[in-house]
Amino acid sequence: MSPTTVTLTRVKVITGYAAHARFTDEIAEADFNVGTIPRQPQIPSPYAYSPVHVVSRWRGTPVIVVETRHRRYEVFRVAGPIGPREDA
């Protein structure tokens, strides 16, 4: 993936596993993996090792969900080019 400018805006903070489960329940199954963006070094993510963030579509908006601390998830709106899907 070529280096491109992606702008992220935090739209929500989720605390706890149950709240995270309720949030992911709001995302349709087809919208979980719509693309990827390069890992953002300015967002701490102690539990993630992938070179990319997976982009989902929540309420029609492309977002990434990052666990920034233990049981604290931050949701960021993605503005900019989104790369191809990461298929398992």
ABEGO torsion letter per residue (X at the ends): XBBBBBBBBBABBBBEAAAAAAAAAABBAAAABAEBBBBBAABBBAABABABBBBBBBGGBBBBBBBABBGBBBBBBBBEBBBBBBBX
